[in-house]
């Protein structure tokens, strides 16, 4: 049976302890139990747990105090609190203190207990992995911020390691925001040129009239406005590497000049008749299909063949969705530190939204979406309403094509709770339900006080 994680169940009710121990053990978890908060602290001081599931009300130390102490002992350990319906205000406080989720008893669905536990353990393990990544991101053997555990990214890492041992020209292909410049930097920083300059130039941001001067330099008086000589970027990068980004934007004359540089390892500044030797490793990057441009005659065939001796194609984020939680967690940690914010997490609904979004801007868009969420979040969790509106609107439009009955019911219950300010009696009346029936629906759909505005 797979290892689903190590869990500590804390409850002074023997029946609850027994039920949770049995269902979680059957689900593949390694489970320990404690009858009190004090006993749980003894276990926590000697054993690393991914998850603590604790009752809120217990004799002696209550679940909220245990939560605070457990988090102090291990910040990655996730907390799920168990409460009776009457203890929902305490559950709200637990969520504000950073609890992963809360469950009401009696449990409406044992399957949901196991599902929430799995997600919490995944969160704990991911947080630990991200901390390791964040701590080591400055090390020379790291691949910049190219984060991912997917098979697609493992192939990219393999190519980076291989190409770092060579000095060949590398063509980087992929949609905007997939990490082409980061990949070039990773190869540079793990190769023999790591202590020399790495210079990136974007062809799409420079007018053709200035591009060759920027790349190759010019002599004083070589054209109107050239009041002094200027060193080009190729010469400035000598000994190191240069990235020619959006190379598809290069005009015919620049393509010819680039081909000459690649073949002769020489540049000729504008206005000079004397070529200069340059020792530069060249990276080229494009978010377009260069082969199609060759066929259409807008990109030189000889330059294209000169560039394709080594190619890395960066996968779009939608093709490696398994990396989304890892990347999102990394950016959450990064941006919370940057903005001086307490550590936040994605709410379950925000996580669902991010997993279903197409990410046309790829990793760069994800990074900015997380930052947006942190800036506008008012609580311990980033909710869908905190994420960029354009992202929410596109995802909602796609999901509205056909809603499942369960989704419609959840939205209807959440709407009633919002209108009643989470007053159970009023919400039940609006829905035409008994309080007990409403409680069952709240439990079934995982609706909590902190998720009532989770849009």
C-alpha positions as CSV (number, residue, x, y, z in Angstrom):
1,X,0.0,0.0,0.0
2,X,1.4,3.5,-0.9
3,X,2.6,5.8,1.9
4,X,0.0,8.5,2.0
5,X,1.7,10.3,4.9
6,X,2.1,10.2,8.7
7,X,-1.0,11.4,10.6
8,X,-1.6,12.1,14.3
9,X,-5.2,11.9,15.4
10,X,-6.0,13.7,18.7
11,X,-9.4,13.3,20.4
12,X,-10.6,12.5,23.9
13,X,-13.5,10.6,22.3
14,X,-12.4,6.9,22.0
15,X,-15.0,6.2,19.3
16,X,-13.8,9.1,17.1
17,X,-10.2,8.1,17.5
18,X,-11.0,4.5,16.6
19,X,-13.0,5.5,13.5
20,X,-10.4,7.9,12.2
21,X,-7.5,5.5,12.9
22,X,-9.3,2.7,11.0
23,X,-10.4,4.7,7.9
24,X,-7.1,6.5,7.6
25,X,-5.0,3.4,8.0
26,X,-7.2,1.7,5.4
27,X,-6.5,4.7,3.1
28,X,-2.7,4.1,3.3
29,X,-1.8,6.6,6.0
30,X,0.6,5.8,8.9
31,X,-1.6,6.8,11.9
32,X,-0.7,7.5,15.6
33,X,-3.3,8.6,18.1
34,X,-3.3,10.7,21.3
35,X,-6.1,11.2,23.9
36,X,-5.2,14.8,24.7
37,X,-3.3,17.9,23.5
38,X,-0.6,17.3,26.1
39,X,0.0,13.7,24.9
40,X,0.0,14.9,21.3
41,X,2.8,17.4,22.1
42,X,4.9,14.6,23.4
43,X,4.5,12.7,20.1
44,X,5.1,15.9,18.0
45,X,8.3,16.6,19.8
46,X,9.8,13.2,18.8
47,X,8.1,12.5,15.5
48,X,7.6,14.4,12.2
49,X,4.0,14.4,11.1
50,X,2.5,15.6,7.8
51,X,-0.9,16.1,9.4
52,X,-2.5,16.5,12.8
53,X,-6.3,15.9,13.0
54,X,-7.5,17.3,16.3
55,X,-10.8,17.9,18.1
56,X,-11.4,21.5,19.0
57,X,-12.9,20.9,22.5
58,X,-10.9,18.6,24.8
59,X,-10.3,18.5,28.5
60,X,-7.0,20.4,29.3
61,X,-5.3,21.8,26.2
62,X,-7.9,22.5,23.5
63,X,-7.4,22.1,19.8
64,X,-6.6,25.7,19.1
65,X,-3.7,25.8,21.6
66,X,-2.5,22.5,20.2
67,X,-2.6,23.9,16.7
68,X,-0.5,26.9,17.8
69,X,2.1,24.7,19.5
70,X,2.2,22.1,16.7
71,X,2.8,24.8,14.1
72,X,5.6,26.3,16.2
73,X,7.2,22.8,16.3
74,X,6.9,22.2,12.6
75,X,5.6,24.9,10.2
76,X,5.0,22.3,7.5
77,X,2.7,20.1,9.5
78,X,-0.9,20.7,8.4
79,X,-3.8,20.9,10.9
80,X,-7.4,19.7,10.4
81,X,-9.7,20.5,13.2
82,X,-12.8,18.5,14.1
83,X,-15.8,20.4,15.6
84,X,-19.4,19.8,16.4
85,X,-21.8,22.1,14.6
86,X,-22.1,24.3,17.7
87,X,-18.3,24.9,17.5
88,X,-18.2,26.5,14.1
89,X,-16.9,29.9,15.5
90,X,-13.9,28.0,17.0
91,X,-13.4,26.4,13.6
92,X,-13.3,29.9,12.0
93,X,-10.6,30.9,14.5
94,X,-8.7,27.8,13.7
95,X,-8.8,28.6,10.0
96,X,-7.6,32.1,10.7
97,X,-4.7,30.6,12.6
98,X,-3.8,28.7,9.4
99,X,-5.6,25.4,9.8
100,X,-5.9,23.5,6.5
101,X,-9.6,22.7,6.9
102,X,-12.2,21.6,9.5
103,X,-14.5,18.7,9.6
104,X,-17.9,18.6,11.4
105,X,-19.0,15.6,13.4
106,X,-20.7,13.3,13.1
107,X,-18.9,12.8,9.7
108,X,-21.4,13.0,6.8
109,X,-18.8,11.2,4.5
110,X,-15.9,9.1,5.6
111,X,-14.6,9.3,2.0
112,X,-14.4,13.1,2.3
113,X,-12.3,12.7,5.5
114,X,-9.8,10.6,3.6
115,X,-9.8,13.0,0.6
116,X,-9.2,16.1,2.8
117,X,-6.4,14.3,4.6
118,X,-4.7,13.4,1.3
119,X,-4.8,17.0,0.2
120,X,-3.5,18.2,3.5
121,X,-0.5,15.8,3.4
122,X,0.2,16.8,-0.2
123,X,0.2,20.4,1.0
124,X,2.7,19.6,3.8
125,X,5.0,17.7,1.6
126,X,4.9,20.3,-1.1
127,X,5.7,23.1,1.4
128,X,8.7,21.1,2.6
129,X,9.9,20.6,-0.9
130,X,9.4,24.2,-1.8
131,X,11.4,25.3,1.2
132,X,14.3,23.1,0.1
133,X,14.0,24.7,-3.4
134,X,13.9,28.2,-2.0
135,X,16.9,27.6,0.2
136,X,19.0,26.2,-2.6
137,X,17.9,28.4,-5.5
138,X,21.1,30.4,-5.2
139,X,23.3,27.4,-5.5
140,X,25.3,27.0,-8.7
141,X,23.9,23.5,-9.4
142,X,20.3,24.7,-9.4
143,X,18.4,25.4,-12.6
144,X,17.4,29.0,-11.7
145,X,13.6,29.0,-11.0
146,X,12.8,26.2,-13.4
147,X,10.6,24.3,-11.0
148,X,8.8,21.1,-11.8
149,X,8.7,17.4,-11.0
150,X,6.8,16.4,-14.2
151,X,8.3,14.1,-16.8
152,X,8.2,17.0,-19.3
153,X,10.5,19.1,-17.0
154,X,12.7,16.1,-16.2
155,X,13.5,15.9,-19.9
156,X,14.3,19.7,-19.9
157,X,16.7,19.2,-16.9
158,X,18.4,16.3,-18.6
159,X,19.1,18.5,-21.7
160,X,20.3,21.4,-19.6
161,X,22.8,19.1,-17.8
162,X,24.0,17.7,-21.2
163,X,24.3,21.1,-22.9
164,X,26.1,22.6,-19.9
165,X,29.0,20.4,-20.8
166,X,29.2,21.7,-24.3
167,X,29.7,25.1,-25.9
168,X,27.3,24.6,-28.8
169,X,24.7,27.1,-30.0
170,X,21.3,26.4,-28.4
171,X,17.8,27.2,-29.9
172,X,15.1,27.5,-27.2
173,X,11.5,27.2,-28.4
174,X,8.3,27.6,-26.5
175,X,5.4,29.9,-25.8
176,X,5.8,33.2,-24.0
177,X,6.3,32.8,-20.3
178,X,7.5,29.1,-20.4
179,X,11.0,30.0,-19.2
180,X,13.3,30.2,-22.2
181,X,15.6,32.9,-20.7
182,X,15.7,31.0,-17.4
183,X,16.7,27.9,-19.3
184,X,19.5,29.7,-21.1
185,X,20.7,31.1,-17.8
186,X,20.6,27.6,-16.2
187,X,22.9,26.2,-19.0
188,X,25.2,29.2,-18.7
189,X,25.4,29.0,-14.9
190,X,26.1,25.3,-14.8
191,X,28.7,25.4,-17.6
192,X,32.3,26.5,-17.9
193,X,31.3,30.2,-18.7
194,X,29.4,30.6,-15.4
195,X,31.8,33.3,-14.1
196,X,31.6,35.4,-17.3
197,X,28.7,37.7,-18.4
198,X,25.3,36.5,-19.5
199,X,23.6,39.1,-21.6
200,X,20.0,39.0,-23.0
201,X,18.7,41.1,-25.9
202,X,15.1,41.1,-27.1
203,X,14.9,41.6,-30.8
204,X,11.2,42.4,-30.6
205,X,11.8,45.4,-28.3
206,X,14.4,47.2,-30.5
207,X,13.8,49.0,-33.8
208,X,15.8,47.6,-36.7
209,X,17.7,50.8,-37.1
210,X,19.3,50.3,-33.6
211,X,19.5,46.6,-33.4
212,X,22.8,46.1,-35.3
213,X,24.4,48.9,-33.4
214,X,23.3,47.3,-30.1
215,X,24.6,43.9,-31.2
216,X,27.9,44.8,-32.9
217,X,28.7,48.3,-31.7
218,X,29.6,51.3,-33.8
219,X,32.4,53.8,-34.3
220,X,32.3,57.5,-33.7
221,X,30.6,59.4,-36.6
222,X,29.5,56.2,-38.3
223,X,25.9,57.6,-38.5
224,X,24.0,60.6,-37.4
225,X,24.0,60.8,-33.6
226,X,27.0,58.5,-33.2
227,X,28.9,61.1,-31.1
228,X,31.2,58.4,-29.6
229,X,32.2,54.8,-30.3
230,X,30.1,52.1,-28.6
231,X,30.9,48.5,-27.7
232,X,28.3,46.0,-28.9
233,X,26.6,43.4,-26.8
234,X,28.5,40.6,-28.5
235,X,31.8,42.2,-27.4
236,X,30.4,42.9,-23.9
237,X,29.5,39.2,-23.5
238,X,32.9,38.0,-24.7
239,X,33.9,35.0,-22.6
240,X,30.3,34.5,-21.6
241,X,27.0,34.0,-23.3
242,X,24.4,36.0,-25.2
243,X,20.7,35.3,-25.6
244,X,19.0,36.5,-28.8
245,X,15.4,36.5,-27.7
246,X,12.5,36.7,-30.2
247,X,15.0,36.0,-33.0
248,X,12.1,35.7,-35.4
249,X,11.8,39.5,-35.3
250,X,15.3,40.0,-36.9
251,X,15.2,41.6,-40.3
252,X,17.0,40.1,-43.3
253,X,20.2,42.2,-42.9
254,X,20.5,41.3,-39.2
255,X,20.0,37.6,-40.0
256,X,22.9,37.8,-42.5
257,X,25.1,39.5,-39.9
258,X,24.2,36.9,-37.2
259,X,25.0,34.1,-39.6
260,X,28.4,35.7,-40.2
261,X,29.1,36.0,-36.4
262,X,28.1,32.3,-35.8
263,X,30.4,31.1,-38.6
264,X,33.4,33.3,-38.1
265,X,33.2,34.2,-34.4
266,X,33.8,37.8,-35.5
267,X,31.8,41.0,-35.3
268,X,32.3,44.2,-37.3
269,X,31.1,47.4,-35.6
270,X,29.1,49.8,-37.8
271,X,31.6,52.2,-39.5
272,X,34.6,49.9,-39.0
273,X,36.4,47.9,-41.6
274,X,38.2,45.8,-39.0
275,X,36.5,42.7,-37.6
276,X,36.8,41.9,-33.9
277,X,37.1,38.3,-32.6
278,X,34.5,37.4,-29.9
279,X,34.3,34.3,-27.8
280,X,30.6,34.1,-27.1
281,X,28.2,31.2,-26.6
282,X,25.0,32.0,-28.4
283,X,21.5,31.1,-27.3
284,X,18.5,32.0,-29.6
285,X,14.9,31.9,-28.5
286,X,11.6,32.1,-30.3
287,X,7.9,31.6,-29.4
288,X,7.0,31.0,-33.0
289,X,7.4,28.1,-35.4
290,X,10.7,29.0,-37.1
291,X,10.4,26.1,-39.6
292,X,7.1,27.7,-40.9
293,X,8.9,31.0,-41.2
294,X,11.6,29.4,-43.2
295,X,8.9,27.9,-45.5
296,X,7.2,31.3,-45.9
297,X,10.5,33.0,-46.7
298,X,10.6,35.3,-43.6
299,X,13.5,33.6,-41.9
300,X,16.7,32.5,-43.6
301,X,17.1,28.8,-44.1
302,X,20.9,28.9,-43.6
303,X,20.5,30.7,-40.3
304,X,17.8,28.3,-39.2
305,X,20.0,25.3,-40.0
306,X,22.9,26.9,-38.1
307,X,20.7,27.3,-35.0
308,X,19.1,23.8,-34.8
309,X,22.2,21.8,-33.8
310,X,20.8,21.8,-30.2
311,X,17.1,22.5,-29.4
312,X,15.2,22.6,-26.2
313,X,11.4,23.0,-26.4
314,X,9.9,24.3,-23.2
315,X,6.4,22.8,-22.5
316,X,3.5,25.1,-21.9
317,X,2.1,25.0,-18.4
318,X,-1.2,23.5,-19.5
319,X,0.8,20.5,-20.7
320,X,2.4,19.9,-17.3
321,X,-0.5,20.6,-14.9
322,X,1.1,18.3,-12.4
323,X,3.7,21.1,-11.7
324,X,1.0,23.7,-11.0
325,X,0.7,23.1,-7.3
326,X,4.4,23.0,-6.8
327,X,4.9,26.3,-8.8
328,X,2.0,28.0,-7.0
329,X,3.4,27.0,-3.6
330,X,6.8,28.3,-4.6
331,X,5.4,31.7,-5.7
332,X,3.2,31.9,-2.6
333,X,6.3,31.6,-0.4
334,X,8.3,34.0,-2.6
335,X,5.7,36.7,-2.8
336,X,4.6,36.5,0.8
337,X,8.3,37.2,1.8
338,X,8.6,40.0,-0.7
339,X,5.4,41.7,0.5
340,X,6.1,41.1,4.2
341,X,2.9,39.1,4.5
342,X,2.2,36.1,6.8
343,X,2.4,32.9,4.8
344,X,-0.8,32.2,2.9
345,X,-2.2,29.2,1.1
346,X,-4.6,28.7,-1.8
347,X,-8.1,27.9,-0.8
348,X,-9.5,24.6,-2.2
349,X,-11.7,26.6,-4.7
350,X,-8.8,28.8,-5.8
351,X,-6.7,25.6,-6.3
352,X,-9.5,24.1,-8.5
353,X,-9.7,27.4,-10.5
354,X,-6.0,27.4,-11.2
355,X,-5.9,23.7,-12.2
356,X,-8.7,24.3,-14.7
357,X,-7.4,27.5,-16.2
358,X,-5.5,27.3,-19.6
359,X,-2.6,29.6,-18.7
360,X,-1.9,31.3,-22.0
361,X,0.8,33.3,-20.3
362,X,2.3,30.2,-18.8
363,X,4.6,30.3,-15.7
364,X,5.0,34.1,-15.9
365,X,1.3,34.6,-15.8
366,X,1.0,32.2,-12.8
367,X,3.7,34.1,-10.9
368,X,1.8,37.4,-11.4
369,X,-1.6,35.8,-10.6
370,X,-0.2,34.5,-7.3
371,X,1.2,37.9,-6.5
372,X,-2.2,39.5,-7.3
373,X,-3.9,37.0,-5.0
374,X,-1.5,37.8,-2.1
375,X,-1.9,41.5,-2.5
376,X,-5.7,41.4,-2.4
377,X,-6.2,38.6,0.1
378,X,-7.5,39.7,3.5
379,X,-7.2,36.3,5.3
380,X,-4.9,33.3,5.6
381,X,-6.1,31.9,2.3
382,X,-6.0,33.3,-1.3
383,X,-9.6,32.9,-2.6
384,X,-10.7,32.9,-6.2
385,X,-12.1,36.5,-5.7
386,X,-8.5,37.6,-4.9
387,X,-7.1,36.3,-8.3
388,X,-7.1,38.4,-11.5
389,X,-10.6,39.0,-12.8
390,X,-9.7,38.1,-16.4
391,X,-8.5,34.7,-15.2
392,X,-11.7,34.1,-13.2
393,X,-13.9,35.2,-16.0
394,X,-12.3,32.9,-18.6
395,X,-12.4,29.9,-16.3
396,X,-16.0,30.6,-15.3
397,X,-17.1,31.0,-18.9
398,X,-15.6,27.6,-19.7
399,X,-17.1,25.9,-16.7
400,X,-20.6,27.3,-17.3
401,X,-20.9,25.3,-20.5
402,X,-22.3,22.5,-18.5
403,X,-22.4,22.4,-14.7
404,X,-22.8,19.2,-12.7
405,X,-25.8,19.0,-10.3
406,X,-23.4,18.9,-7.3
407,X,-21.8,22.2,-8.5
408,X,-25.2,23.9,-8.9
409,X,-26.3,22.7,-5.4
410,X,-23.1,24.0,-3.8
411,X,-23.4,27.4,-5.5
412,X,-27.0,27.6,-4.3
413,X,-26.1,26.7,-0.7
414,X,-23.2,29.2,-0.7
415,X,-25.5,31.9,-2.0
416,X,-28.0,31.3,0.8
417,X,-25.2,31.4,3.4
418,X,-23.9,34.7,2.0
419,X,-27.4,36.3,2.1
420,X,-27.8,35.2,5.7
421,X,-24.3,36.2,6.8
422,X,-23.7,32.5,7.6
423,X,-26.6,32.3,9.9
424,X,-27.6,28.6,9.7
425,X,-31.2,29.0,10.7
426,X,-31.8,31.8,8.2
427,X,-30.0,30.0,5.4
428,X,-32.0,26.8,6.0
429,X,-35.2,28.8,5.8
430,X,-34.2,30.4,2.5
431,X,-33.4,27.0,1.1
432,X,-36.5,25.3,2.5
433,X,-34.4,22.8,4.5
434,X,-34.1,21.8,8.1
435,X,-31.0,22.9,9.9
436,X,-29.8,19.3,10.0
437,X,-30.2,18.9,6.3
438,X,-28.3,22.1,5.7
439,X,-25.5,20.9,8.0
440,X,-25.2,17.7,5.9
441,X,-24.9,19.7,2.7
442,X,-22.3,22.0,4.2
443,X,-20.3,19.0,5.2
444,X,-20.8,17.2,1.8
445,X,-19.6,20.2,-0.2
446,X,-16.8,21.2,2.2
447,X,-18.3,24.7,2.7
448,X,-16.7,26.5,5.6
449,X,-16.9,30.0,7.1
450,X,-13.7,31.0,5.3
451,X,-15.0,29.7,2.0
452,X,-18.4,31.4,1.9
453,X,-16.9,34.1,-0.4
454,X,-14.6,31.7,-2.1
455,X,-15.3,32.9,-5.6
